[in-house]
Amino acid sequence: MTTAVVAMLETPGIEFEHAPTVEEALYLFEQYPSADFADCLPVARATHLGHDRFLTFDAVAAKLPRAELVH
């Protein structure tokens, strides 16, 4: 999956809303293999928007940097 997203990032004509967020999400996904890419993407977006933390109900996603589990 990582390879496919990287290929899309490098393909002319394919644009992402915010490519640095996708790149950060890929990095998180590689560093935290227990997390899903779908968990990494909103955490990365929150970071790029300047938020210090990302609140989640997902215990696995809460293991990502700057993510915090809501009880």
PyMOL Python script that loads the backbone (N, CA, C, O; Angstrom):
from pymol import cmd

cmd.read_pdbstr("""\
ATOM      1  N   MET A   1       0.813  -1.192   0.000  1.00  0.00           N
ATOM      2  CA  MET A   1       0.000   0.000   0.000  1.00  0.00           C
ATOM      3  C   MET A   1       0.852   1.249   0.000  1.00  0.00           C
ATOM      4  O   MET A   1       0.555   2.208  -0.712  1.00  0.00           O
ATOM      5  N   THR A   2       1.904   1.244   0.790  1.00  0.00           N
ATOM      6  CA  THR A   2       2.805   2.390   0.835  1.00  0.00           C
ATOM      7  C   THR A   2       3.371   2.684  -0.549  1.00  0.00           C
ATOM      8  O   THR A   2       3.452   3.841  -0.962  1.00  0.00           O
ATOM      9  N   THR A   3       3.758   1.642  -1.255  1.00  0.00           N
ATOM     10  CA  THR A   3       4.328   1.807  -2.590  1.00  0.00           C
ATOM     11  C   THR A   3       3.323   2.458  -3.533  1.00  0.00           C
ATOM     12  O   THR A   3       3.697   3.308  -4.340  1.00  0.00           O
ATOM     13  N   ALA A   4       2.072   2.076  -3.441  1.00  0.00           N
ATOM     14  CA  ALA A   4       1.031   2.635  -4.316  1.00  0.00           C
ATOM     15  C   ALA A   4       0.825   4.121  -4.034  1.00  0.00           C
ATOM     16  O   ALA A   4       0.684   4.914  -4.966  1.00  0.00           O
ATOM     17  N   VAL A   5       0.806   4.499  -2.773  1.00  0.00           N
ATOM     18  CA  VAL A   5       0.610   5.916  -2.430  1.00  0.00           C
ATOM     19  C   VAL A   5       1.811   6.736  -2.873  1.00  0.00           C
ATOM     20  O   VAL A   5       1.648   7.837  -3.400  1.00  0.00           O
ATOM     21  N   VAL A   6       3.007   6.219  -2.668  1.00  0.00           N
ATOM     22  CA  VAL A   6       4.217   6.920  -3.122  1.00  0.00           C
ATOM     23  C   VAL A   6       4.180   7.093  -4.640  1.00  0.00           C
ATOM     24  O   VAL A   6       4.511   8.162  -5.152  1.00  0.00           O
ATOM     25  N   ALA A   7       3.782   6.056  -5.353  1.00  0.00           N
ATOM     26  CA  ALA A   7       3.688   6.138  -6.814  1.00  0.00           C
ATOM     27  C   ALA A   7       2.691   7.222  -7.228  1.00  0.00           C
ATOM     28  O   ALA A   7       2.939   7.971  -8.172  1.00  0.00           O
ATOM     29  N   MET A   8       1.573   7.300  -6.523  1.00  0.00           N
ATOM     30  CA  MET A   8       0.591   8.351  -6.843  1.00  0.00           C
ATOM     31  C   MET A   8       1.141   9.738  -6.556  1.00  0.00           C
ATOM     32  O   MET A   8       0.882  10.677  -7.309  1.00  0.00           O
ATOM     33  N   LEU A   9       1.907   9.877  -5.462  1.00  0.00           N
ATOM     34  CA  LEU A   9       2.514  11.172  -5.146  1.00  0.00           C
ATOM     35  C   LEU A   9       3.476  11.618  -6.248  1.00  0.00           C
ATOM     36  O   LEU A   9       3.628  12.812  -6.508  1.00  0.00           O
ATOM     37  N   GLU A  10       4.115  10.654  -6.882  1.00  0.00           N
ATOM     38  CA  GLU A  10       5.114  10.955  -7.910  1.00  0.00           C
ATOM     39  C   GLU A  10       4.540  11.014  -9.323  1.00  0.00           C
ATOM     40  O   GLU A  10       5.272  11.313 -10.266  1.00  0.00           O
ATOM     41  N   THR A  11       3.250  10.737  -9.488  1.00  0.00           N
ATOM     42  CA  THR A  11       2.637  10.702 -10.812  1.00  0.00           C
ATOM     43  C   THR A  11       2.126  12.077 -11.210  1.00  0.00           C
ATOM     44  O   THR A  11       1.297  12.660 -10.511  1.00  0.00           O
ATOM     45  N   PRO A  12       2.625  12.605 -12.346  1.00  0.00           N
ATOM     46  CA  PRO A  12       2.107  13.888 -12.819  1.00  0.00           C
ATOM     47  C   PRO A  12       0.606  13.779 -13.092  1.00  0.00           C
ATOM     48  O   PRO A  12       0.130  12.770 -13.613  1.00  0.00           O
ATOM     49  N   GLY A  13      -0.115  14.812 -12.738  1.00  0.00           N
ATOM     50  CA  GLY A  13      -1.546  14.836 -12.989  1.00  0.00           C
ATOM     51  C   GLY A  13      -2.377  14.357 -11.811  1.00  0.00           C
ATOM     52  O   GLY A  13      -3.581  14.607 -11.765  1.00  0.00           O
ATOM     53  N   ILE A  14      -1.757  13.675 -10.863  1.00  0.00           N
ATOM     54  CA  ILE A  14      -2.477  13.274  -9.652  1.00  0.00           C
ATOM     55  C   ILE A  14      -2.109  14.260  -8.561  1.00  0.00           C
ATOM     56  O   ILE A  14      -0.937  14.441  -8.232  1.00  0.00           O
ATOM     57  N   GLU A  15      -3.120  14.889  -8.010  1.00  0.00           N
ATOM     58  CA  GLU A  15      -2.890  15.875  -6.955  1.00  0.00           C
ATOM     59  C   GLU A  15      -3.611  15.473  -5.684  1.00  0.00           C
ATOM     60  O   GLU A  15      -4.731  14.963  -5.719  1.00  0.00           O
ATOM     61  N   PHE A  16      -2.967  15.707  -4.586  1.00  0.00           N
ATOM     62  CA  PHE A  16      -3.558  15.483  -3.271  1.00  0.00           C
ATOM     63  C   PHE A  16      -3.912  16.837  -2.680  1.00  0.00           C
ATOM     64  O   PHE A  16      -3.308  17.854  -3.021  1.00  0.00           O
ATOM     65  N   GLU A  17      -4.872  16.840  -1.813  1.00  0.00           N
ATOM     66  CA  GLU A  17      -5.271  18.105  -1.178  1.00  0.00           C
ATOM     67  C   GLU A  17      -4.083  18.759  -0.494  1.00  0.00           C
ATOM     68  O   GLU A  17      -3.902  19.974  -0.583  1.00  0.00           O
ATOM     69  N   HIS A  18      -3.270  17.955   0.193  1.00  0.00           N
ATOM     70  CA  HIS A  18      -2.092  18.474   0.888  1.00  0.00           C
ATOM     71  C   HIS A  18      -1.043  17.369   0.931  1.00  0.00           C
ATOM     72  O   HIS A  18      -1.014  16.562   1.860  1.00  0.00           O
ATOM     73  N   ALA A  19      -0.189  17.341  -0.076  1.00  0.00           N
ATOM     74  CA  ALA A  19       0.806  16.274  -0.219  1.00  0.00           C
ATOM     75  C   ALA A  19       1.702  16.112   1.017  1.00  0.00           C
ATOM     76  O   ALA A  19       2.013  14.978   1.380  1.00  0.00           O
ATOM     77  N   PRO A  20       2.134  17.205   1.681  1.00  0.00           N
ATOM     78  CA  PRO A  20       2.953  17.002   2.886  1.00  0.00           C
ATOM     79  C   PRO A  20       2.242  16.201   3.980  1.00  0.00           C
ATOM     80  O   PRO A  20       2.890  15.480   4.738  1.00  0.00           O
ATOM     81  N   THR A  21       0.926  16.323   4.065  1.00  0.00           N
ATOM     82  CA  THR A  21       0.173  15.529   5.032  1.00  0.00           C
ATOM     83  C   THR A  21       0.242  14.052   4.666  1.00  0.00           C
ATOM     84  O   THR A  21       0.425  13.202   5.537  1.00  0.00           O
ATOM     85  N   VAL A  22       0.099  13.749   3.397  1.00  0.00           N
ATOM     86  CA  VAL A  22       0.164  12.353   2.944  1.00  0.00           C
ATOM     87  C   VAL A  22       1.562  11.796   3.203  1.00  0.00           C
ATOM     88  O   VAL A  22       1.704  10.651   3.634  1.00  0.00           O
ATOM     89  N   GLU A  23       2.580  12.588   2.947  1.00  0.00           N
ATOM     90  CA  GLU A  23       3.955  12.149   3.194  1.00  0.00           C
ATOM     91  C   GLU A  23       4.183  11.888   4.681  1.00  0.00           C
ATOM     92  O   GLU A  23       4.810  10.894   5.046  1.00  0.00           O
ATOM     93  N   GLU A  24       3.680  12.770   5.536  1.00  0.00           N
ATOM     94  CA  GLU A  24       3.803  12.575   6.990  1.00  0.00           C
ATOM     95  C   GLU A  24       3.037  11.327   7.427  1.00  0.00           C
ATOM     96  O   GLU A  24       3.517  10.572   8.272  1.00  0.00           O
ATOM     97  N   ALA A  25       1.865  11.108   6.865  1.00  0.00           N
ATOM     98  CA  ALA A  25       1.069   9.916   7.189  1.00  0.00           C
ATOM     99  C   ALA A  25       1.820   8.643   6.779  1.00  0.00           C
ATOM    100  O   ALA A  25       1.809   7.653   7.511  1.00  0.00           O
ATOM    101  N   LEU A  26       2.464   8.668   5.623  1.00  0.00           N
ATOM    102  CA  LEU A  26       3.266   7.515   5.190  1.00  0.00           C
ATOM    103  C   LEU A  26       4.404   7.248   6.162  1.00  0.00           C
ATOM    104  O   LEU A  26       4.689   6.097   6.493  1.00  0.00           O
ATOM    105  N   TYR A  27       5.051   8.309   6.616  1.00  0.00           N
ATOM    106  CA  TYR A  27       6.129   8.172   7.586  1.00  0.00           C
ATOM    107  C   TYR A  27       5.606   7.530   8.873  1.00  0.00           C
ATOM    108  O   TYR A  27       6.203   6.586   9.391  1.00  0.00           O
ATOM    109  N   LEU A  28       4.495   8.044   9.380  1.00  0.00           N
ATOM    110  CA  LEU A  28       3.906   7.478  10.596  1.00  0.00           C
ATOM    111  C   LEU A  28       3.533   6.011  10.397  1.00  0.00           C
ATOM    112  O   LEU A  28       3.762   5.175  11.270  1.00  0.00           O
ATOM    113  N   PHE A  29       2.959   5.717   9.244  1.00  0.00           N
ATOM    114  CA  PHE A  29       2.537   4.355   8.919  1.00  0.00           C
ATOM    115  C   PHE A  29       3.725   3.397   8.925  1.00  0.00           C
ATOM    116  O   PHE A  29       3.604   2.259   9.381  1.00  0.00           O
ATOM    117  N   GLU A  30       4.858   3.847   8.428  1.00  0.00           N
ATOM    118  CA  GLU A  30       6.066   3.013   8.415  1.00  0.00           C
ATOM    119  C   GLU A  30       6.663   2.868   9.819  1.00  0.00           C
ATOM    120  O   GLU A  30       7.196   1.813  10.162  1.00  0.00           O
ATOM    121  N   GLN A  31       6.575   3.917  10.620  1.00  0.00           N
ATOM    122  CA  GLN A  31       7.161   3.900  11.960  1.00  0.00           C
ATOM    123  C   GLN A  31       6.298   3.162  12.980  1.00  0.00           C
ATOM    124  O   GLN A  31       6.810   2.640  13.970  1.00  0.00           O
ATOM    125  N   TYR A  32       4.994   3.119  12.739  1.00  0.00           N
ATOM    126  CA  TYR A  32       4.049   2.499  13.678  1.00  0.00           C
ATOM    127  C   TYR A  32       3.223   1.453  12.929  1.00  0.00           C
ATOM    128  O   TYR A  32       2.075   1.715  12.569  1.00  0.00           O
ATOM    129  N   PRO A  33       3.795   0.275  12.692  1.00  0.00           N
ATOM    130  CA  PRO A  33       3.131  -0.737  11.868  1.00  0.00           C
ATOM    131  C   PRO A  33       1.814  -1.259  12.445  1.00  0.00           C
ATOM    132  O   PRO A  33       1.026  -1.859  11.714  1.00  0.00           O
ATOM    133  N   SER A  34       1.562  -1.047  13.723  1.00  0.00           N
ATOM    134  CA  SER A  34       0.287  -1.500  14.281  1.00  0.00           C
ATOM    135  C   SER A  34      -0.862  -0.570  13.893  1.00  0.00           C
ATOM    136  O   SER A  34      -2.029  -0.941  14.010  1.00  0.00           O
ATOM    137  N   ALA A  35      -0.532   0.634  13.433  1.00  0.00           N
ATOM    138  CA  ALA A  35      -1.555   1.605  13.038  1.00  0.00           C
ATOM    139  C   ALA A  35      -1.959   1.398  11.578  1.00  0.00           C
ATOM    140  O   ALA A  35      -1.176   0.906  10.765  1.00  0.00           O
ATOM    141  N   ASP A  36      -3.171   1.778  11.271  1.00  0.00           N
ATOM    142  CA  ASP A  36      -3.646   1.774   9.886  1.00  0.00           C
ATOM    143  C   ASP A  36      -3.294   3.110   9.250  1.00  0.00           C
ATOM    144  O   ASP A  36      -3.141   4.118   9.940  1.00  0.00           O
ATOM    145  N   PHE A  37      -3.168   3.110   7.926  1.00  0.00           N
ATOM    146  CA  PHE A  37      -2.920   4.366   7.228  1.00  0.00           C
ATOM    147  C   PHE A  37      -4.068   5.345   7.496  1.00  0.00           C
ATOM    148  O   PHE A  37      -3.855   6.554   7.583  1.00  0.00           O
ATOM    149  N   ALA A  38      -5.280   4.811   7.623  1.00  0.00           N
ATOM    150  CA  ALA A  38      -6.449   5.648   7.911  1.00  0.00           C
ATOM    151  C   ALA A  38      -6.341   6.314   9.282  1.00  0.00           C
ATOM    152  O   ALA A  38      -6.952   7.359   9.505  1.00  0.00           O
ATOM    153  N   ASP A  39      -5.579   5.732  10.199  1.00  0.00           N
ATOM    154  CA  ASP A  39      -5.320   6.359  11.497  1.00  0.00           C
ATOM    155  C   ASP A  39      -4.250   7.436  11.368  1.00  0.00           C
ATOM    156  O   ASP A  39      -4.324   8.487  12.005  1.00  0.00           O
ATOM    157  N   CYS A  40      -3.271   7.160  10.546  1.00  0.00           N
ATOM    158  CA  CYS A  40      -2.129   8.069  10.397  1.00  0.00           C
ATOM    159  C   CYS A  40      -2.498   9.367   9.685  1.00  0.00           C
ATOM    160  O   CYS A  40      -1.958  10.427  10.004  1.00  0.00           O
ATOM    161  N   LEU A  41      -3.395   9.289   8.744  1.00  0.00           N
ATOM    162  CA  LEU A  41      -3.737  10.457   7.933  1.00  0.00           C
ATOM    163  C   LEU A  41      -4.331  11.612   8.752  1.00  0.00           C
ATOM    164  O   LEU A  41      -3.848  12.736   8.609  1.00  0.00           O
ATOM    165  N   PRO A  42      -5.342  11.405   9.595  1.00  0.00           N
ATOM    166  CA  PRO A  42      -5.865  12.541  10.354  1.00  0.00           C
ATOM    167  C   PRO A  42      -4.892  13.060  11.403  1.00  0.00           C
ATOM    168  O   PRO A  42      -4.896  14.251  11.717  1.00  0.00           O
ATOM    169  N   VAL A  43      -4.054  12.175  11.948  1.00  0.00           N
ATOM    170  CA  VAL A  43      -3.045  12.634  12.902  1.00  0.00           C
ATOM    171  C   VAL A  43      -2.041  13.541  12.189  1.00  0.00           C
ATOM    172  O   VAL A  43      -1.667  14.592  12.709  1.00  0.00           O
ATOM    173  N   ALA A  44      -1.612  13.129  11.005  1.00  0.00           N
ATOM    174  CA  ALA A  44      -0.684  13.943  10.222  1.00  0.00           C
ATOM    175  C   ALA A  44      -1.326  15.277   9.831  1.00  0.00           C
ATOM    176  O   ALA A  44      -0.667  16.317   9.864  1.00  0.00           O
ATOM    177  N   ARG A  45      -2.596  15.249   9.465  1.00  0.00           N
ATOM    178  CA  ARG A  45      -3.285  16.489   9.074  1.00  0.00           C
ATOM    179  C   ARG A  45      -3.386  17.441  10.252  1.00  0.00           C
ATOM    180  O   ARG A  45      -3.164  18.643  10.104  1.00  0.00           O
ATOM    181  N   ALA A  46      -3.717  16.914  11.412  1.00  0.00           N
ATOM    182  CA  ALA A  46      -3.799  17.758  12.608  1.00  0.00           C
ATOM    183  C   ALA A  46      -2.452  18.419  12.886  1.00  0.00           C
ATOM    184  O   ALA A  46      -2.392  19.591  13.258  1.00  0.00           O
ATOM    185  N   THR A  47      -1.382  17.667  12.706  1.00  0.00           N
ATOM    186  CA  THR A  47      -0.037  18.213  12.898  1.00  0.00           C
ATOM    187  C   THR A  47       0.225  19.359  11.927  1.00  0.00           C
ATOM    188  O   THR A  47       0.732  20.408  12.326  1.00  0.00           O
ATOM    189  N   HIS A  48      -0.114  19.166  10.666  1.00  0.00           N
ATOM    190  CA  HIS A  48       0.125  20.205   9.654  1.00  0.00           C
ATOM    191  C   HIS A  48      -0.777  21.417   9.840  1.00  0.00           C
ATOM    192  O   HIS A  48      -0.470  22.504   9.353  1.00  0.00           O
ATOM    193  N   LEU A  49      -1.875  21.233  10.536  1.00  0.00           N
ATOM    194  CA  LEU A  49      -2.743  22.372  10.846  1.00  0.00           C
ATOM    195  C   LEU A  49      -2.295  23.097  12.108  1.00  0.00           C
ATOM    196  O   LEU A  49      -2.888  24.103  12.499  1.00  0.00           O
ATOM    197  N   GLY A  50      -1.247  22.579  12.744  1.00  0.00           N
ATOM    198  CA  GLY A  50      -0.674  23.245  13.912  1.00  0.00           C
ATOM    199  C   GLY A  50      -1.255  22.826  15.245  1.00  0.00           C
ATOM    200  O   GLY A  50      -1.036  23.496  16.254  1.00  0.00           O
ATOM    201  N   HIS A  51      -1.992  21.729  15.268  1.00  0.00           N
ATOM    202  CA  HIS A  51      -2.573  21.256  16.525  1.00  0.00           C
ATOM    203  C   HIS A  51      -1.549  20.436  17.307  1.00  0.00           C
ATOM    204  O   HIS A  51      -0.776  19.673  16.727  1.00  0.00           O
ATOM    205  N   ASP A  52      -1.554  20.600  18.609  1.00  0.00           N
ATOM    206  CA  ASP A  52      -0.611  19.881  19.475  1.00  0.00           C
ATOM    207  C   ASP A  52      -0.996  18.437  19.702  1.00  0.00           C
ATOM    208  O   ASP A  52      -0.144  17.604  20.010  1.00  0.00           O
ATOM    209  N   ARG A  53      -2.285  18.132  19.552  1.00  0.00           N
ATOM    210  CA  ARG A  53      -2.733  16.767  19.801  1.00  0.00           C
ATOM    211  C   ARG A  53      -3.938  16.437  18.932  1.00  0.00           C
ATOM    212  O   ARG A  53      -4.618  17.318  18.407  1.00  0.00           O
ATOM    213  N   PHE A  54      -4.174  15.147  18.801  1.00  0.00           N
ATOM    214  CA  PHE A  54      -5.306  14.635  18.046  1.00  0.00           C
ATOM    215  C   PHE A  54      -6.054  13.676  18.957  1.00  0.00           C
ATOM    216  O   PHE A  54      -5.475  12.695  19.425  1.00  0.00           O
ATOM    217  N   LEU A  55      -7.316  13.938  19.214  1.00  0.00           N
ATOM    218  CA  LEU A  55      -8.121  13.094  20.091  1.00  0.00           C
ATOM    219  C   LEU A  55      -8.789  11.993  19.278  1.00  0.00           C
ATOM    220  O   LEU A  55      -9.301  12.236  18.186  1.00  0.00           O
ATOM    221  N   THR A  56      -8.778  10.773  19.828  1.00  0.00           N
ATOM    222  CA  THR A  56      -9.345   9.635  19.121  1.00  0.00           C
ATOM    223  C   THR A  56      -9.966   8.646  20.103  1.00  0.00           C
ATOM    224  O   THR A  56      -9.562   8.566  21.263  1.00  0.00           O
ATOM    225  N   PHE A  57     -10.952   7.896  19.619  1.00  0.00           N
ATOM    226  CA  PHE A  57     -11.541   6.818  20.402  1.00  0.00           C
ATOM    227  C   PHE A  57     -10.848   5.485  20.094  1.00  0.00           C
ATOM    228  O   PHE A  57     -11.159   4.472  20.720  1.00  0.00           O
ATOM    229  N   ASP A  58      -9.927   5.477  19.154  1.00  0.00           N
ATOM    230  CA  ASP A  58      -9.234   4.272  18.697  1.00  0.00           C
ATOM    231  C   ASP A  58      -7.947   4.080  19.507  1.00  0.00           C
ATOM    232  O   ASP A  58      -7.036   4.905  19.437  1.00  0.00           O
ATOM    233  N   ALA A  59      -7.879   2.993  20.273  1.00  0.00           N
ATOM    234  CA  ALA A  59      -6.722   2.739  21.130  1.00  0.00           C
ATOM    235  C   ALA A  59      -5.435   2.573  20.327  1.00  0.00           C
ATOM    236  O   ALA A  59      -4.371   2.986  20.786  1.00  0.00           O
ATOM    237  N   VAL A  60      -5.509   1.984  19.151  1.00  0.00           N
ATOM    238  CA  VAL A  60      -4.314   1.809  18.316  1.00  0.00           C
ATOM    239  C   VAL A  60      -3.845   3.160  17.789  1.00  0.00           C
ATOM    240  O   VAL A  60      -2.651   3.457  17.823  1.00  0.00           O
ATOM    241  N   ALA A  61      -4.769   3.976  17.305  1.00  0.00           N
ATOM    242  CA  ALA A  61      -4.412   5.302  16.794  1.00  0.00           C
ATOM    243  C   ALA A  61      -3.835   6.176  17.903  1.00  0.00           C
ATOM    244  O   ALA A  61      -3.000   7.041  17.639  1.00  0.00           O
ATOM    245  N   ALA A  62      -4.269   5.961  19.128  1.00  0.00           N
ATOM    246  CA  ALA A  62      -3.789   6.762  20.257  1.00  0.00           C
ATOM    247  C   ALA A  62      -2.312   6.520  20.553  1.00  0.00           C
ATOM    248  O   ALA A  62      -1.701   7.286  21.298  1.00  0.00           O
ATOM    249  N   LYS A  63      -1.730   5.467  19.982  1.00  0.00           N
ATOM    250  CA  LYS A  63      -0.307   5.196  20.173  1.00  0.00           C
ATOM    251  C   LYS A  63       0.579   6.041  19.261  1.00  0.00           C
ATOM    252  O   LYS A  63       1.799   6.064  19.418  1.00  0.00           O
ATOM    253  N   LEU A  64      -0.040   6.731  18.312  1.00  0.00           N
ATOM    254  CA  LEU A  64       0.720   7.592  17.398  1.00  0.00           C
ATOM    255  C   LEU A  64       1.144   8.861  18.136  1.00  0.00           C
ATOM    256  O   LEU A  64       0.484   9.272  19.091  1.00  0.00           O
ATOM    257  N   PRO A  65       2.240   9.484  17.701  1.00  0.00           N
ATOM    258  CA  PRO A  65       2.680  10.719  18.357  1.00  0.00           C
ATOM    259  C   PRO A  65       1.594  11.794  18.256  1.00  0.00           C
ATOM    260  O   PRO A  65       0.952  11.942  17.217  1.00  0.00           O
ATOM    261  N   ARG A  66       1.401  12.518  19.314  1.00  0.00           N
ATOM    262  CA  ARG A  66       0.441  13.626  19.415  1.00  0.00           C
ATOM    263  C   ARG A  66      -1.012  13.160  19.416  1.00  0.00           C
ATOM    264  O   ARG A  66      -1.921  13.991  19.419  1.00  0.00           O
ATOM    265  N   ALA A  67      -1.247  11.854  19.414  1.00  0.00           N
ATOM    266  CA  ALA A  67      -2.613  11.336  19.500  1.00  0.00           C
ATOM    267  C   ALA A  67      -2.919  10.983  20.941  1.00  0.00           C
ATOM    268  O   ALA A  67      -2.045  10.539  21.686  1.00  0.00           O
ATOM    269  N   GLU A  68      -4.155  11.184  21.322  1.00  0.00           N
ATOM    270  CA  GLU A  68      -4.557  10.958  22.710  1.00  0.00           C
ATOM    271  C   GLU A  68      -5.904  10.242  22.724  1.00  0.00           C
ATOM    272  O   GLU A  68      -6.832  10.610  22.003  1.00  0.00           O
ATOM    273  N   LEU A  69      -5.987   9.217  23.556  1.00  0.00           N
ATOM    274  CA  LEU A  69      -7.198   8.426  23.659  1.00  0.00           C
ATOM    275  C   LEU A  69      -8.251   9.157  24.479  1.00  0.00           C
ATOM    276  O   LEU A  69      -7.963   9.666  25.563  1.00  0.00           O
ATOM    277  N   VAL A  70      -9.462   9.206  23.960  1.00  0.00           N
ATOM    278  CA  VAL A  70     -10.588   9.781  24.679  1.00  0.00           C
ATOM    279  C   VAL A  70     -11.286   8.635  25.389  1.00  0.00           C
ATOM    280  O   VAL A  70     -11.630   7.631  24.767  1.00  0.00           O
ATOM    281  N   HIS A  71     -11.492   8.781  26.672  1.00  0.00           N
ATOM    282  CA  HIS A  71     -12.139   7.708  27.462  1.00  0.00           C
ATOM    283  C   HIS A  71     -13.610   7.960  27.587  1.00  0.00           C
ATOM    284  O   HIS A  71     -14.320   7.173  28.212  1.00  0.00           O
TER     285      HIS A  71
END
""", "prot")
cmd.dss("prot")
cmd.show_as("cartoon", "prot")
cmd.util.cbc("prot")
cmd.orient("prot")
